[in-house]
Amino acid sequence: MRYSAAALLGALALLALPGCFSSTKHQGERLYGQHCAGCHGEQGEGLGQLIPPLAGSDYLAQHAGQLACIVRHGLNGPIVVNGVPYNQLMLGVQDTATHRELSPAQVTNLLNYIESHWGNRPGPAGVRTIAGTEAQLRACPAR
């Protein structure tokens, strides 16, 4: 059988198509592994009374509207998670490749990953959207 060059190129393009959409498929999980797991643990378990857990965290549910700002700018000062006090500095998350703050899409994917794993549930608004995250980031207190 003979295939035309156009048919062959079309078939190759269709085979490559899934790769076009996979770069963000697991982005939240990759970002968590790169930026958060070192302190909060592979399974969000935290580190004793030093680093708060993200797994089953009441803080995530109670502060859903502030989480984008915390990811972007960090957190300083005392907090209570699941009844345990913590008071360690958390730096804002930066993209390791660009050394810039995470994009709204990256923050959205990261928070959707955290809020849907280890017994956590999305906040009252449900699964995060990029538009919702952008609005939260615009409303962050000045630093």
Secondary structure as the mmCIF struct_conf table of DSSP 4:
data_model
#
loop_
_struct_conf.conf_type_id
_struct_conf.id
_struct_conf.beg_label_comp_id
_struct_conf.beg_label_asym_id
_struct_conf.beg_label_seq_id
_struct_conf.end_label_comp_id
_struct_conf.end_label_asym_id
_struct_conf.end_label_seq_id
HELX_RH_AL_P HELX_RH_AL_P1 ALA A 5 PHE A 21
TURN_TY1_P TURN_TY1_P1 SER A 23 HIS A 26
HELX_RH_AL_P HELX_RH_AL_P2 GLN A 27 HIS A 35
TURN_TY1_P TURN_TY1_P2 CYS A 36 CYS A 36
HELX_RH_AL_P HELX_RH_AL_P3 ALA A 37 HIS A 40
TURN_TY1_P TURN_TY1_P3 GLU A 42 GLN A 43
BEND BEND1 GLY A 44 GLY A 44
STRN STRN1 LEU A 47 LEU A 47
TURN_TY1_P TURN_TY1_P4 GLY A 48 LEU A 50
STRN STRN2 ILE A 51 ILE A 51
TURN_TY1_P TURN_TY1_P5 ALA A 55 GLY A 56
HELX_RH_AL_P HELX_RH_AL_P4 ASP A 58 GLN A 62
TURN_TY1_P TURN_TY1_P6 HIS A 63 HIS A 63
HELX_RH_3T_P HELX_RH_3T_P1 ALA A 64 GLN A 66
HELX_RH_AL_P HELX_RH_AL_P5 LEU A 67 HIS A 73
STRN STRN3 GLY A 74 LEU A 75
BEND BEND2 GLY A 77 GLY A 77
STRN STRN4 ILE A 79 VAL A 81
TURN_TY1_P TURN_TY1_P7 ASN A 82 GLY A 83
STRN STRN5 VAL A 84 TYR A 86
STRN STRN6 MET A 90 LEU A 91
HELX_LH_PP_P HELX_LH_PP_P1 GLY A 92 VAL A 93
STRN STRN7 GLN A 94 GLN A 94
TURN_TY1_P TURN_TY1_P8 THR A 96 THR A 98
BEND BEND3 ARG A 100 ARG A 100
STRN STRN8 GLU A 101 GLU A 101
HELX_LH_PP_P HELX_LH_PP_P2 LEU A 102 SER A 103
HELX_RH_AL_P HELX_RH_AL_P6 PRO A 104 ILE A 114
TURN_TY1_P TURN_TY1_P9 GLU A 115 SER A 116
BEND BEND4 HIS A 117 HIS A 117
TURN_TY1_P TURN_TY1_P10 TRP A 118 GLY A 119
TURN_TY1_P TURN_TY1_P11 PRO A 124 ALA A 125
BEND BEND5 VAL A 127 VAL A 127
HELX_RH_AL_P HELX_RH_AL_P7 ILE A 130 ARG A 138
TURN_TY1_P TURN_TY1_P12 ALA A 139 ALA A 139
BEND BEND6 CYS A 140 CYS A 140
HELX_LH_PP_P HELX_LH_PP_P3 PRO A 141 ALA A 142
#
